[in-house]
Amino acid sequence: MAGLLIRLKFTLLGHSATGMRLLGIALAVLGLGLTWFFALTAGSDDVRADLLTLVFAVWAAAWMLGPTVANGTGVLRSQYFALLPLDRRRLGALLLVTMFFDIGPALTLVALAALAWHALSVDPAALLVAVPGFLLLWVLVISLSRLVFRALGAAMHSRLGMEIASVQWGLILAGIFFGWMAVQPAFSATLSLSENGLGEGAVGTVLAVLPTSWPVLAVQAAAAGSWGAAAAWLGALALLTGALVAVTSVLLAPRVEARGVRRRSRPLGARPLTGGGPGFSLLPDTPLGAVVGKELRQWWRDPWRGLELRASLWAALFIGLLTWPSDQFSFFTPFAGVIAAFIMVLATANMYGHDGTAVWLSVVGQDRGSVRADVRGRQVAILLLIVPGATLMSTAFILATGSHWAWPLVITGMAVFFGVGSGLSLLLSVVALSPGVDPQLRVDANDTGDNQVQVWIALVALPVLSAPAVLAAVFLGLSGLPWLAVPVGLLNGALAAWWLGRIAYRRLEARLPETFTRIRYSKAIALRTVPEDGSWLDRLERTAIAGNAETRPTGS
Amino acid sequence: MSDDVPALELVGLTKTFNGTRAADGVSLSVPRGAMLGLVGPNGAGKTTSLSMAVGLLRPDGGTARVLGSDVWSDPIAAKRLLGVLPDGLALPERLTGGELLDYWGRLRGLDRGVARARAEELLRVLELDGAEEDSVLVAEYSTGMRKKIGLATALLHAPKVLVLDEPYEAVDPVSGRVLTAILRRFTDGGGTVVISSHVMALVEQLTDRVAIIARGRVLADGTLEDVRGADATLEDTFVRLVGAREVGEGELTWLAS
């Protein structure tokens, strides 16, 4: 049975896009090289032991984050097998087994085998401990990876779970933006690492208690002749691995409750039509008002959208908190709100991909101005959702740190980034849209489409389009007139929001059926609808179609 | 508009996917007030043809007209006259049925009071009002409920022509009768309905016209009597035109063991 599933997995892999996969394999090869480099060049046995604990921890962290950060669905989804007459637990365990058969895990195994080399050089007898040690560690690391991935998917079924996932994502994003602050000292020391090891210090102490270090400690104990301690470390590792495998198998088993588990409380903002609720609304009685209302509800209630939106706020908060105590970077603390605007663009740049085939409503409901209302309404909704939080955050950080000099710069920055950002996110949502698993079939946290192309474009385009206001803020700030930058920021932001939104709705209006085709049919068919040597928008669209990994609407 | 303008006209609709002709010059003409059943085996090109007829999929060749308005050169006029129910597509999943209809009505330019009154009535008639009182989201609807709310979105702006892809699939018999009553009222009032289905008995009982489509081509099109001709049932006609694979004496014997 396991063999059958593994063959199925490779068959499916053979039919899917490979961009992200190749990147993952490249990183694993790099990691493998570094691991053995450290193992072979370590100055002494103790240094090598130190380094292995560090390297193993990094492997575990990479396996925990990698599959979640990388977009794309799991290859074998447990629902495929829900109807087989198999015990659910057994199926979960079998699916876990298939995870070990791939290039990434194979490379990892070879890397972890550096422990055997270490044992050989300290005391060949310690191999008795090292071999089961690194095998157990391998099982632990791969299971942990699956556990984190599925736990996040399971979390998407409750509001609290989604919130926890948002905090995790916020931390990851903050780490990507400013984590190098913390890593930098360690990084600059890397060159001397293979000479001196970690030395005495907090890092070494923390590493020593991590389970990824236990096999190393077992080898050290065996080499020192205390076989009891070695057996204890190894036993603890085996117990932990067993527990992890058990929990992961349960999480990998197909969910059997109905797709539509009903909540006990009303969804946020619900006013049942038949319940005789208030007959008025704060939103205007127009197509634009209708779209804003729909979008606000979807952002509040959809865990997949909520995750992206709230993660940008959490990330900004963490960046503010991380930079605050630092001498070098506390300059950035008041700008948390501006950073939230920046991340918002990255998080919302695939809205039509998010909606999936629901775009058919916009196609068959096309009327004079309806597409314009749809694009403008989405722009308004994301601003309504994120501007208050971002403003509050920056205000709080300025007041708490007493950096009142930052007021004009923060206001300018928020005005321009939110303006440019709301236009850019819609333009990318239309032109570079990338469908994921269709909304009614989503299970895992990254079932929404791949958006790497949008992210890279936004990273470049946002600063370029905001350049007038940013330059004005820098030069007027230096000449002692920072407040004069505020009108420039407002104008820059408003113009960009208007202009980019206009390009977006005109493009969408002209290509409604093509947009539907893009979501409903495969990459190859979508590519045929875009001229090869067309406008810059056509080229952008081709880049996005070709560059983003393909997800089938049903998740295979 | 003269009475002899067809309600829905498909003119030589053609679409090729990856070298396969999903629709190969599909032409149909549906007179006003008619109810047409579009039948065909799985993969015959029913959904592809209907998608091109309602503006969801751009044809490689040919066009479609709704009461004389061309879907591809004058989409707004044509789409105002059309009500569409596609099969198996997503909706704004995190709205309740009522919120979806409220949004949809206002987007289609209905006055809020009118949209609200019609939405309430549709929810009641389609028996979705209980779910609405509990604020059940579309994402939590069953397959049959999804069909029904989809039908409500197709009806809300009082279109002249309804195009429904597999409207009876997953709908329980009681709701099916309600659906039939709605469609009959619609055609009695001069509206035109096109439904696709692969259930012959249903089409035979419900519609007055039928078109048979297979391998992307229209094999027969006309009134039920004309298409059926000398055959006893529509199924016989269908099998005669499309061809059937009989299960031979020696095949699948293990199923009886």
Interface residues (C-beta under 8 A of the other chain):
Chain A: R259 G260 V261 R262 R266 P267 A270 R271 P272 L273 T274 G275 G279 D285 T286 P287 G289 A290 V291 G293 K294 R297 Q298 W300 R301 D302 D355 G356 T357 A358 W360 L361 V363 V364 G365 Q366 D367 R368 S370 A373 D374 D438 P439 Q440 L512 P513 E514 F516 T517 R520 Y521 A524 I525 T529
Chain B: F17 N18 V54 G55 L56 L57 R58 P75 I76 K79 R80 L82 V84 P86 L89 A90 L91 P92 E93 R94 L95 T96 G97 G98 E99 L101 D102 Y103 W104 G105 R106 L107 R108 G109 D111 R112 R116 A119 E120 L123 R124 D129 E132 E133 D134 S135 V136 L137 A139 E140 Y141 S142 T153
